[in-house]
Amino acid sequence: MVRYLKTGMSGDIIADHDDQVRQTVEEIIEDINTRGDVALREYSVRFDRWSPDSFRLSADDIDGCHRELSDQVIEDIKFAQTQIRNFARAQRDAILDIEVETLPGVTLGHKNLPVNSVGCYVPGGKYPMVASAHMSVVTAKVAGVKRIVASAPPYQGRVSAAIVVAMDLAGADEIYCLGGVQAIAAMALGTESIAPVDMLVGPGNAYVAEAKRQLFGRVGIDLLAGPTETLVIADDSVDGELCAADLLGQAEHGPTSPAILLTNSEQLARDTIAAVERQLQTLPTADIAGAAWKDYGQVIVCDDTAEMIQVADEIASEHVQVMTKDPDYFLHNLTNFGALFLGPETNVAYGDKVIGTNHTLPTRKAARYTGGLWVGMFLKTCTYQKITEAASVQIGEVCSRLCALEGFMGHKEQADIRLRRYNQ
């Protein structure tokens, strides 16, 4: 039987907040769609107190960012991007064009074509999220996207040099210092100074995720990657200190980031709750992580591993850290997750920053129907067909009868005209 030792904020309160977010985002998008750059600048001043001469960074601006960083920082960025690029290339190599002859004279195929232009959003208001530049820009580049636009908000009142350098090294064609809903709307809709893109990718807060949701259709999106979620699945093979560190390490993303412990050990559950409180006394980001834990943290105790699988699939968390005696059991049986981190040796921070898998992942139960950002999301699998005259007769006879069955007489004539011409 599932027991909750700690629960988070009620669903009604969360729903009310969602309604406020939805309305705010709708108004901003409509305003930018109507007034363009003027509205863009007003929102940048209002939300970020940022109004440069140009939101787009020049080559000199970018060079200046490079000079700000130490050689070690640049090497670390390059190392991380190499890991992400290598894994993305392996994924791209697994995606093949095909062409097959399904009947004599009937050739069918598909081509995997990259999207022409992509807008990559990199969050950076609370923290300079350098890694998000790797995840979106590097992966789009490997896919073959022709025009990559990258945008991030100012950090502490100025351009984040580390984010800009990461965007540049990753291969971004245009770099903007612009944040939030206004950046998402500008890239999707276009303004006088920013040409629109075909697709939006990247994580963000609830407002950014909602903006992507509302703009989907006018542009493509990767997925609704909102506030970070983490689920730690653990048994008595690990201790509360380790579980607490992994919970708080993701809760510090923001005050609305859920962090959940799922265990079959009530002793571990209680030890973890106590360890969280101890670690919050010294954690430099305790104000954010503590708020997330208080309002969104949960501790769930199950009877056995089968029940843990059931509950974990219901939660469908973005990140799932498995620290049990047999982590591969969860690899083979879990079906709803953004990314798995198997064993105590690894953790979500490795995936967030450097190991090579993509950290832009589904949130709010979207893992039930989609995985995370990967090179395949930047590709369109488009089919084609070509046939001989003899094959056209064979296919046309069946097509003509099926069109008549459905009452589509114009469709039927498309087949019949070929039957008259090729059936000699």
N, C-alpha and C positions, 0 to 999 in steps of 0.2 A: 504494500500500500504506500502511495506517495505521501510524504509528510513535508510540510514547509516550515523550516525553522526561522526563515526570514522571508518576507515578501516586500515588493516594491510599491511604487505609487499605483493608485487604482486606475483601472482602465478608463473610467469616466473623466478623470482629470487629464489623462494623456489625450483622450479624444477632443476635449475642449481646446487643448493646446494645438492639436493638429488643425482644428478649424481656424484658429487665429493665424497660423502659419499659412494655410491655404489662401485665405483672403488677402493677407499682406502681399504674398507672392503674385497673386493675380493682378493686383493694382500696380505693382512695380513693372511687371511685364507689359501690361497695356500702356503704361505711361512711356516706357522706352520705345515701344513699337510706334507710338504716336509722335513723340518729340525727339527721339534719337539721341544725338550726342549731348544736347542740352540736359535732358533728363538723366542721362548717364552720369554726367558730372555732378549734378545735384545729389544723386544717391551716393556717389563716391564720397562727397563731402559729408553728407549726413551720417553715413554708416562707418566710414573709415577716416574721416577728416583728411582726405587726400585729393588734391587738385593740381596735378603737375601740368606743365605746358602740353605734354602729350602723354597719353597712357601707354603708347607703344614705346618700347625702349629702342634707342638707336644703337648702332654698332659701338659707338664710343661708350654709351652707358653700360653695355654688356662687357666690354673690355675692362671698364672700371670695376665691375663686380668681380672679374677674375683676379684683378690685382689685390682686392680686399682679402682674399682667402689665402691661407697658408698652403704650402705644397702638400702637407699631410692631408688636409681636408680635400683638396682636389684629387689626390690619389685615392682616398676613401670613396669619393663619389664615383670615380672611374671604376674602382673594384666592384662596387655594387651594381653599376650599370652593365658591367661585363657579365655578371652572374645572371641578371635579368635578360640581357640580350641573348646569351647562350641558350637559356631555357626557351625563350620565345622562338628562336631559330629552330630548335628541336621540334617545337609545336608546329611551326610553319611547314617543316619538312614532312610532317605527318598528314598534311592536308593536300590532297592530290587532285589535279584535273583528271577527268575520265572521258573516254570516248569508246563506245561499244556498239557492235552491230547486233541488234536485238532480233532482227529477222533478216533474211537475205535482202540486201539493198536498203535497209533501214539503219541509219547511224544516229545515235543519240549521245549526248555528252553534256558535261558541265565544265565551266571555267570558274575559278575562284579569283574574283577581281577586287582589288582594294578600293575602299571608299576614296573619293577624290580629295576631300578636305575634312579635317577633324579639329574640333576645339577641345583642348585638354585643360581641365580645371585642376589647379593645385591649391588645396586649402593652405592657409598660412596666417590666419588671424591670431589664434592663440599660440600656435607653435609654427615655426617655419618647416612645413612638411616637405622637405627636400625629396624624400623617397617617392612621393606621389608623382614627381616629374619623371622619375625613372619608369614607373609603372605604366604611365600612359604614353609618353612621348617615345621612349625606346621601343615599346611594343608596336605602336603605330608605324614607326620607321621600319621595323622588321617586316611588317605586313606590306609595305610599299606605298603607304599613303603619300600623295604628292604634296599636299599643303597641310602643315601641322601648325596650328595656332595654340599657344600656351599662355595661360593667364593665372596670376596669383595676386592676392591682396597685398597691400603694404604690411610690413611687420614692424611694430613699434615706431610707426610714423615715417618709415622709409622703405625703399626697395629692399627685399631680402636678397643679398648678394648670393647666398648659398643656393637658393631656389633658382635664381636666374642662371647661375653657372651650370646647375644640373640640367635645366631646360636646354641651354645652349649645347652642352656636351652631348645631350641625348639626341639633338638634331632638330629642334624646333625652328620653323621658318619665320615665325612672328612671335614676339614675346611682349606681353602687356602686364603692367602692374595695375590690376583691377580686380576687385573681389566680389564675392557674394552673388546674389541674384542678378545684380546689374551686369556682372561679367558673363554669366550664363545667358542672359537675355541678349546681350550685345553680340555674342558669338553666334547665337542661333538665328536671330532676326536680322542682324546687320544694322549698322548706323552709317552716318556720313563718313566716318573714319575707319570703320571695321567692316570688311566684307564678310558676309555670312558663311557658315560652314555647313556641311552635310550631316555631321554627327557630333554629339557631345559625349565626352567621357570624363571620368574622374569622380572621386568621393567628395564629400562635403557635409555641412551640417544639415539640419532638417529643412532649412530654407532652400539650400542648394538642391537637395534631393527633390523637394516639391517643385522647384522651377523646372528641373529636368522632366518631371512627370507631366507638368502642364504643357511643356513645349514638345513632348513626344508626338510625332506625327508630322509636325512642321520640320523637324529634324529627327534623325535616329538618336538613340541613346544606348549606352552600354547596359546599364541597370540602375536601379534606385539604391545607390550606396549612401545611406544616411549615417547618422551617428554610430560609432563603433559599438559592436556587440561582442562579448566573449562568454563562452561557456567552458568551464573547466570540469571535465569528467575525471573523477579520481576515486581511488580506493585506499585501503590502509597500507599500500606499498609506498606511499609518500606521506609527507607531513604537512601540517597546517601552514608553516612558514612559507613553503614553496607555493602552495595553493594561493595564499594571500598575495604573494608577490605577483603571481600571474593574473590575478583578478584586478589588483590595483594598477598594474602596469597598463591595462587597457582602459580601466575606468578613468584614468587621467586624461583621456582624449577629450572629454567634455562632461558637463554635469548631467547630460541626458544619455550617457553611455551605459547600457545594461551590462552588469557583470554577474554571472550566475555560477554557483558551485552545485554540481550534481554528483552525488556520492551514494554508496551503499554502506557507508560507515558513519554512524551518528557521532562517534567520538571524533573523527576527522572533521566533520561538519562544525562541531563546537570548537575544536582547536583552531579551525580556520577563521571563524568569527572573532575569536580572541586575538589571533595573529593580525587580522586586518586592523583592529583597533590599535594594537601596538605599533604597527608599521605606519599608520596614519599620524602618529606622534612625531615622526622624523622625516616622512616623505616630503620633499620640497613642493610637490604639486598636490599636497593634501587637501587644499581648499577645493580643487576641482574633483579629484578622485573621491574625496569624502562625501561630497554632495551627490555624485553619481551612485556611490555605494548606498547612501542613506535612502535615496529616492527610487533607485532602479535595481539595486542589488537584491539577489535572492539566494537562498540556500535550501536545496531540495534533497531529501533523503529517500532513497528507494530501497526495496527489499533485496533486489538482485540485479545482475547485469542486464538481463532481458528487460526488466522494467526501466532501467537506465536508457537502453536503446529506444524504447517507446517514448519516453519523456523527451529525450534529446531530439528525436525526429519531429515531435510536436513543437518544440522550441525553434528548430530550424535556424540555429545561430550562424552568424557570419563567421566567427572563429570558433573552432572546437579544439581545445587542448585536452588530450587524452593522456592521463598518467595513471595507468592501472597495471596489474600484473601481466595482462595480455592485451596490449593496445591494438594489435592486429585484428582482434575480435571486432573492434569498433570499425576498423577500416573495411572489413568484409560485410558488416551488417548495417551500419548507418547509411541512410539514404538522403537525408536533408542537412546539408552543411555547406558553408562557403568554402572553407579550407580546413583541413585536418592537420594537427600538429601531434605527432605520435611519439609518446615517451617523454620522460622528464628531461632528457638531454636537449630537446629542442623547445621552442616556445614561440608565441605569436610575434614577439619583437623581431625575431630572426626573419620571419616572413614579411613583416612590415617594412624592414629596412634593407635587407641585403642578400638573403639566401638564394633568391632567383624566382620563386613563385610570385604571382601577382597579388598585391594587397588590396586592390579594388574589388570588393566582394559584396554579395547580396546581403541586405539587411531586412529587418521587419518581415521575416518569414518568406522572403522571396527565394530563399534557397530551396524551397519546395519545387520550383520550376526553372531555376536557372543557376548556372555556376557563375564564377567571377569573370572579370575582364581577362581576355587572352587574345592572342594574335588573330584567332578566328573571328572575333567580333568585328574586326576591321575589314573583313572580307565578305563579299557578296557572292554566293554560289548561284551562278546564272546558267540555265540550261539552254541547249540549242539542239536542232534536228536538221537532218538532210536525208533525202531518199531518192531512189532511182524512179524512172517512169513506171517500171513494172511493179515496184513496191507501192507506188502511189495508187495503182489500180487495186492492189490487194487491200491496202488500208482504207482506200476510198469507198469500196463497196460496203465495208462494215460501218464506216463513219456515216455514210448516207442513210443507212437503215436506222442507226442510233439517233441521228438528228431528226428523222421523221417520227420516231417514237416519242421524242420530246417536243415535237411541234416547232422545231427551229428550222424553218424552210430556207432561210438565207444561209444558215450553216450547211444545210443539205446541198444547196447549189454549189457551195465552195468545193464539196467533194464531187458532185456530179459533173461539173465542167471539166474536171481533170479526168474523170472516167471517160467522157466523150472524146477527149483529146488523146489519151494515152492507151485506151483499151482497143488496140488495133489487132 
